[in-house]
């Protein structure tokens, strides 16, 4: 039977609260990293993020942007929004291959270990002057995963900088476990949950400035967000979610993930394979 990606449910906050999740930052321990330096691993553990990394060369970045332009046009024609292109690795063969890119997986595996799955991918595309902001949040708030050992890669499709509302991090906020949040009533936000007083949990803000083809990495517990894009330039990035393969999940989310490095040590992850198109 063909997997219908949109049929995989997103649990409600109440459903998530009932799950026996282990929530707390799991430091990376790696005495022999292959791509990162010992200093970078120390920084990730202390600050919750790393950037920038060169992922795609110029030709690969141009090809990916052209691919996304076509996908975006098709989704808009179907009445969808620029933020609705999720679980892209199970929709498009091009993205299924991309999430296995050696430059990306090599860096991620230095943080997560020898056995890594990719279970998520989502284009976050801010159109010029679209008025939508992303409130301060932790990724793990939304996910039925345990323990919290996911690294999010943010791969720039377009150049991202303060002018077109780059993402921002709050360093060290990943060390507070799951932070309380409120339900947002703002129609101009992309997400419906927002952390109040986010700066009380860390040290200032860091602009995630990236050139097309570069990527950042951050912990699933790190506070991040972005303002509305006031410019005439689009700002698109592909978020790719990687987890240690021993992470377990609920609500059929195991159907989203597949092994990109090593073995399926939890035995759960069983995405149906590469899409046909």
URFENCOR-V731218 format. One record per residue. N is the residue number from 0. RES is the residue in one small letter. PSI is psi in radians with two decimals (none if undefined). OMEGA is omega in whole degrees, -180 to 180 (none if undefined). D_CENTER is the distance of its C-alpha to the mean C-alpha in whole Angstrom. Layout:
# URFENCOR-V731218
n->N res->RES psi->PSI omega->OMEGA d_center->D_CENTER
n->N res->RES psi->PSI omega->OMEGA d_center->D_CENTER
This chain:
# URFENCOR-V731218
n->0 res->x psi->2.36 omega->180 d_center->28
n->1 res->x psi->2.32 omega->179 d_center->25
n->2 res->x psi->2.25 omega->173 d_center->22
n->3 res->x psi->1.85 omega->-172 d_center->21
n->4 res->x psi->-0.72 omega->-176 d_center->17
n->5 res->x psi->-0.17 omega->179 d_center->18
n->6 res->x psi->-0.20 omega->178 d_center->20
n->7 res->x psi->2.07 omega->-171 d_center->18
n->8 res->x psi->2.67 omega->169 d_center->18
n->9 res->x psi->2.00 omega->-178 d_center->16
n->10 res->x psi->2.63 omega->177 d_center->18
n->11 res->x psi->2.84 omega->175 d_center->19
n->12 res->x psi->-0.65 omega->179 d_center->19
n->13 res->x psi->-0.71 omega->178 d_center->23
n->14 res->x psi->-0.70 omega->178 d_center->22
n->15 res->x psi->-0.67 omega->-178 d_center->19
n->16 res->x psi->-0.41 omega->-179 d_center->21
n->17 res->x psi->-0.20 omega->-177 d_center->24
n->18 res->x psi->2.56 omega->179 d_center->22
n->19 res->x psi->1.02 omega->-177 d_center->23
n->20 res->x psi->2.50 omega->170 d_center->19
n->21 res->x psi->1.96 omega->-175 d_center->20
n->22 res->x psi->2.04 omega->179 d_center->17
n->23 res->x psi->2.51 omega->-177 d_center->18
n->24 res->x psi->2.30 omega->177 d_center->16
n->25 res->x psi->1.86 omega->-177 d_center->17
n->26 res->x psi->2.58 omega->175 d_center->18
n->27 res->x psi->2.28 omega->177 d_center->18
n->28 res->x psi->1.94 omega->-176 d_center->21
n->29 res->x psi->1.85 omega->-178 d_center->22
n->30 res->x psi->-0.23 omega->-178 d_center->26
n->31 res->x psi->1.13 omega->179 d_center->25
n->32 res->x psi->2.55 omega->-177 d_center->22
n->33 res->x psi->-0.52 omega->-177 d_center->22
n->34 res->x psi->-0.82 omega->179 d_center->20
n->35 res->x psi->2.88 omega->173 d_center->19
n->36 res->x psi->2.86 omega->176 d_center->22
n->37 res->x psi->-0.63 omega->178 d_center->23
n->38 res->x psi->-0.65 omega->179 d_center->23
n->39 res->x psi->-0.70 omega->177 d_center->19
n->40 res->x psi->-0.68 omega->176 d_center->19
n->41 res->x psi->-0.71 omega->179 d_center->21
n->42 res->x psi->-0.73 omega->179 d_center->19
n->43 res->x psi->-0.78 omega->179 d_center->16
n->44 res->x psi->-0.67 omega->-176 d_center->18
n->45 res->x psi->-0.70 omega->-173 d_center->19
n->46 res->x psi->-0.43 omega->177 d_center->17
n->47 res->x psi->0.09 omega->-178 d_center->14
n->48 res->x psi->2.87 omega->172 d_center->12
n->49 res->x psi->2.52 omega->175 d_center->13
n->50 res->x psi->2.85 omega->-16 d_center->14
n->51 res->x psi->2.84 omega->175 d_center->15
n->52 res->x psi->2.50 omega->175 d_center->15
n->53 res->x psi->1.94 omega->-179 d_center->17
n->54 res->x psi->-0.99 omega->-178 d_center->15
n->55 res->x psi->2.49 omega->174 d_center->17
n->56 res->x psi->3.11 omega->-173 d_center->21
n->57 res->x psi->-0.74 omega->-180 d_center->22
n->58 res->x psi->-0.74 omega->179 d_center->23
n->59 res->x psi->-0.70 omega->-180 d_center->20
n->60 res->x psi->-0.73 omega->178 d_center->18
n->61 res->x psi->-0.73 omega->-179 d_center->21
n->62 res->x psi->-0.72 omega->-180 d_center->21
n->63 res->x psi->-0.71 omega->179 d_center->17
n->64 res->x psi->-0.73 omega->178 d_center->18
n->65 res->x psi->-0.70 omega->177 d_center->21
n->66 res->x psi->-0.83 omega->-179 d_center->19
n->67 res->x psi->-0.67 omega->178 d_center->17
n->68 res->x psi->-0.73 omega->179 d_center->20
n->69 res->x psi->-0.74 omega->179 d_center->22
n->70 res->x psi->-0.79 omega->-180 d_center->19
n->71 res->x psi->-0.78 omega->179 d_center->19
n->72 res->x psi->-0.71 omega->-179 d_center->22
n->73 res->x psi->-0.74 omega->180 d_center->23
n->74 res->x psi->-0.71 omega->179 d_center->20
n->75 res->x psi->-0.69 omega->179 d_center->22
n->76 res->x psi->-0.53 omega->179 d_center->26
n->77 res->x psi->0.03 omega->179 d_center->25
n->78 res->x psi->0.21 omega->179 d_center->24
n->79 res->x psi->2.95 omega->-180 d_center->20
n->80 res->x psi->2.98 omega->180 d_center->18
n->81 res->x psi->-0.18 omega->-180 d_center->16
n->82 res->x psi->0.01 omega->-169 d_center->13
n->83 res->x psi->0.07 omega->-174 d_center->14
n->84 res->x psi->1.47 omega->-175 d_center->13
n->85 res->x psi->2.99 omega->-178 d_center->11
n->86 res->x psi->0.79 omega->-172 d_center->11
n->87 res->x psi->-0.47 omega->-179 d_center->12
n->88 res->x psi->-0.33 omega->176 d_center->13
n->89 res->x psi->-0.06 omega->177 d_center->15
n->90 res->x psi->-0.58 omega->-170 d_center->17
n->91 res->x psi->2.22 omega->178 d_center->17
n->92 res->x psi->-0.61 omega->-179 d_center->19
n->93 res->x psi->-0.70 omega->-179 d_center->18
n->94 res->x psi->-0.57 omega->174 d_center->14
n->95 res->x psi->-0.72 omega->177 d_center->15
n->96 res->x psi->-0.70 omega->-175 d_center->17
n->97 res->x psi->-0.70 omega->-177 d_center->14
n->98 res->x psi->-0.15 omega->176 d_center->11
n->99 res->x psi->0.17 omega->-178 d_center->15
n->100 res->x psi->2.21 omega->-175 d_center->15
n->101 res->x psi->-0.69 omega->-178 d_center->17
n->102 res->x psi->-0.55 omega->179 d_center->16
n->103 res->x psi->-0.88 omega->-176 d_center->13
n->104 res->x psi->-0.62 omega->178 d_center->14
n->105 res->x psi->-0.79 omega->-180 d_center->17
n->106 res->x psi->-0.76 omega->-179 d_center->15
n->107 res->x psi->-0.74 omega->-177 d_center->12
n->108 res->x psi->-0.44 omega->174 d_center->15
n->109 res->x psi->-0.42 omega->178 d_center->17
n->110 res->x psi->-0.64 omega->-172 d_center->15
n->111 res->x psi->-0.32 omega->-180 d_center->15
n->112 res->x psi->-3.00 omega->-173 d_center->18
n->113 res->x psi->-0.38 omega->-174 d_center->20
n->114 res->x psi->1.98 omega->-171 d_center->18
n->115 res->x psi->2.40 omega->172 d_center->15
n->116 res->x psi->2.64 omega->167 d_center->13
n->117 res->x psi->2.18 omega->-178 d_center->10
n->118 res->x psi->-0.07 omega->-177 d_center->10
n->119 res->x psi->2.63 omega->174 d_center->7
n->120 res->x psi->2.29 omega->-172 d_center->7
n->121 res->x psi->2.19 omega->174 d_center->7
n->122 res->x psi->2.07 omega->172 d_center->9
n->123 res->x psi->1.83 omega->-172 d_center->10
n->124 res->x psi->1.94 omega->174 d_center->13
n->125 res->x psi->1.97 omega->177 d_center->16
n->126 res->x psi->2.76 omega->179 d_center->19
n->127 res->x psi->2.23 omega->175 d_center->22
n->128 res->x psi->0.64 omega->-176 d_center->23
n->129 res->x psi->-0.20 omega->173 d_center->21
n->130 res->x psi->0.02 omega->-176 d_center->22
n->131 res->x psi->2.29 omega->175 d_center->18
n->132 res->x psi->2.84 omega->175 d_center->16
n->133 res->x psi->1.95 omega->-176 d_center->13
n->134 res->x psi->2.81 omega->177 d_center->15
n->135 res->x psi->2.27 omega->-176 d_center->14
n->136 res->x psi->2.91 omega->169 d_center->12
n->137 res->x psi->2.38 omega->179 d_center->11
n->138 res->x psi->-0.70 omega->-174 d_center->8
n->139 res->x psi->-0.32 omega->177 d_center->10
n->140 res->x psi->-0.60 omega->-171 d_center->13
n->141 res->x psi->-0.09 omega->-164 d_center->12
n->142 res->x psi->2.31 omega->176 d_center->12
n->143 res->x psi->1.06 omega->-176 d_center->15
n->144 res->x psi->2.59 omega->177 d_center->14
n->145 res->x psi->2.36 omega->-7 d_center->16
n->146 res->x psi->-3.13 omega->-178 d_center->16
n->147 res->x psi->1.45 omega->179 d_center->13
n->148 res->x psi->1.01 omega->174 d_center->12
n->149 res->x psi->2.39 omega->172 d_center->9
n->150 res->x psi->2.21 omega->176 d_center->7
n->151 res->x psi->2.19 omega->170 d_center->4
n->152 res->x psi->2.26 omega->174 d_center->5
n->153 res->x psi->1.83 omega->-177 d_center->6
n->154 res->x psi->2.10 omega->-176 d_center->9
n->155 res->x psi->2.14 omega->171 d_center->12
n->156 res->x psi->-0.73 omega->173 d_center->14
n->157 res->x psi->2.79 omega->171 d_center->16
n->158 res->x psi->2.41 omega->180 d_center->17
n->159 res->x psi->2.22 omega->-179 d_center->16
n->160 res->x psi->3.07 omega->-177 d_center->18
n->161 res->x psi->-0.51 omega->-179 d_center->20
n->162 res->x psi->-0.70 omega->-179 d_center->22
n->163 res->x psi->0.51 omega->169 d_center->19
n->164 res->x psi->1.05 omega->174 d_center->17
n->165 res->x psi->2.78 omega->173 d_center->14
n->166 res->x psi->2.69 omega->177 d_center->12
n->167 res->x psi->2.54 omega->176 d_center->13
n->168 res->x psi->2.67 omega->168 d_center->13
n->169 res->x psi->1.80 omega->-177 d_center->16
n->170 res->x psi->2.49 omega->175 d_center->17
n->171 res->x psi->-0.03 omega->179 d_center->18
n->172 res->x psi->-0.25 omega->180 d_center->17
n->173 res->x psi->-0.14 omega->-176 d_center->15
n->174 res->x psi->0.09 omega->-175 d_center->18
n->175 res->x psi->0.18 omega->-176 d_center->19
n->176 res->x psi->-2.69 omega->179 d_center->18
n->177 res->x psi->2.10 omega->-176 d_center->17
n->178 res->x psi->2.45 omega->179 d_center->18
n->179 res->x psi->2.62 omega->-177 d_center->20
n->180 res->x psi->2.86 omega->176 d_center->19
n->181 res->x psi->2.72 omega->174 d_center->21
n->182 res->x psi->2.18 omega->-179 d_center->21
n->183 res->x psi->2.35 omega->177 d_center->21
n->184 res->x psi->0.10 omega->-176 d_center->24
n->185 res->x psi->2.05 omega->-179 d_center->23
n->186 res->x psi->-0.24 omega->-178 d_center->23
n->187 res->x psi->0.36 omega->173 d_center->21
n->188 res->x psi->2.60 omega->-178 d_center->18
n->189 res->x psi->-0.62 omega->-180 d_center->15
n->190 res->x psi->2.73 omega->-175 d_center->14
n->191 res->x psi->-0.03 omega->179 d_center->17
n->192 res->x psi->2.41 omega->-176 d_center->16
n->193 res->x psi->2.38 omega->176 d_center->17
n->194 res->x psi->2.28 omega->178 d_center->18
n->195 res->x psi->2.62 omega->-180 d_center->21
n->196 res->x psi->0.86 omega->-174 d_center->23
n->197 res->x psi->-0.52 omega->-175 d_center->19
n->198 res->x psi->-0.22 omega->177 d_center->21
n->199 res->x psi->-0.15 omega->-177 d_center->23
n->200 res->x psi->0.02 omega->-176 d_center->21
n->201 res->x psi->-2.66 omega->-173 d_center->20
n->202 res->x psi->1.57 omega->176 d_center->22
n->203 res->x psi->-2.72 omega->179 d_center->21
n->204 res->x psi->2.61 omega->175 d_center->19
n->205 res->x psi->2.18 omega->174 d_center->17
n->206 res->x psi->2.25 omega->178 d_center->16
n->207 res->x psi->1.41 omega->-179 d_center->13
n->208 res->x psi->2.13 omega->-176 d_center->16
n->209 res->x psi->2.52 omega->170 d_center->15
n->210 res->x psi->2.69 omega->179 d_center->17
n->211 res->x psi->2.25 omega->-178 d_center->16
n->212 res->x psi->-0.27 omega->176 d_center->15
n->213 res->x psi->2.84 omega->178 d_center->14
n->214 res->x psi->2.76 omega->172 d_center->11
n->215 res->x psi->2.92 omega->175 d_center->10
n->216 res->x psi->2.42 omega->176 d_center->8
n->217 res->x psi->2.72 omega->179 d_center->8
n->218 res->x psi->2.63 omega->177 d_center->9
n->219 res->x psi->-0.17 omega->179 d_center->8
n->220 res->x psi->0.04 omega->-178 d_center->11
n->221 res->x psi->2.28 omega->174 d_center->11
n->222 res->x psi->2.32 omega->177 d_center->12
n->223 res->x psi->2.85 omega->180 d_center->11
n->224 res->x psi->-3.09 omega->179 d_center->12
n->225 res->x psi->2.68 omega->-180 d_center->14
n->226 res->x psi->3.01 omega->174 d_center->17
n->227 res->x psi->2.61 omega->-179 d_center->19
n->228 res->x psi->1.87 omega->-178 d_center->19
n->229 res->x psi->-0.01 omega->-170 d_center->23
n->230 res->x psi->3.10 omega->175 d_center->24
n->231 res->x psi->0.18 omega->-179 d_center->25
n->232 res->x psi->2.41 omega->174 d_center->22
n->233 res->x psi->2.67 omega->174 d_center->19
n->234 res->x psi->1.78 omega->-178 d_center->15
n->235 res->x psi->2.42 omega->172 d_center->13
n->236 res->x psi->2.66 omega->175 d_center->10
n->237 res->x psi->2.03 omega->173 d_center->8
n->238 res->x psi->2.29 omega->179 d_center->4
n->239 res->x psi->2.21 omega->-175 d_center->5
n->240 res->x psi->2.11 omega->177 d_center->5
n->241 res->x psi->2.47 omega->177 d_center->8
n->242 res->x psi->2.69 omega->169 d_center->11
n->243 res->x psi->2.46 omega->-172 d_center->14
n->244 res->x psi->-0.22 omega->178 d_center->16
n->245 res->x psi->-0.01 omega->175 d_center->19
n->246 res->x psi->2.41 omega->178 d_center->16
n->247 res->x psi->2.90 omega->-174 d_center->18
n->248 res->x psi->3.02 omega->-179 d_center->17
n->249 res->x psi->3.10 omega->176 d_center->19
n->250 res->x psi->0.66 omega->176 d_center->19
n->251 res->x psi->0.26 omega->180 d_center->19
n->252 res->x psi->-0.26 omega->175 d_center->15
n->253 res->x psi->-0.36 omega->179 d_center->17
n->254 res->x psi->-0.15 omega->179 d_center->17
n->255 res->x psi->-0.35 omega->-166 d_center->14
n->256 res->x psi->2.62 omega->174 d_center->14
n->257 res->x psi->2.74 omega->-176 d_center->16
n->258 res->x psi->2.22 omega->176 d_center->17
n->259 res->x psi->-0.17 omega->178 d_center->16
n->260 res->x psi->2.23 omega->175 d_center->18
n->261 res->x psi->-2.38 omega->-171 d_center->21
n->262 res->x psi->2.78 omega->178 d_center->22
n->263 res->x psi->1.35 omega->-170 d_center->21
n->264 res->x psi->-0.43 omega->177 d_center->22
n->265 res->x psi->-0.34 omega->-178 d_center->21
n->266 res->x psi->0.04 omega->-177 d_center->23
n->267 res->x psi->-0.81 omega->-165 d_center->20
n->268 res->x psi->2.14 omega->-179 d_center->18
n->269 res->x psi->0.96 omega->173 d_center->20
n->270 res->x psi->2.63 omega->-170 d_center->18
n->271 res->x psi->-0.03 omega->180 d_center->21
n->272 res->x psi->-3.09 omega->-174 d_center->20
n->273 res->x psi->2.31 omega->176 d_center->20
n->274 res->x psi->2.76 omega->-177 d_center->20
n->275 res->x psi->-0.11 omega->-178 d_center->24
n->276 res->x psi->none omega->none d_center->23
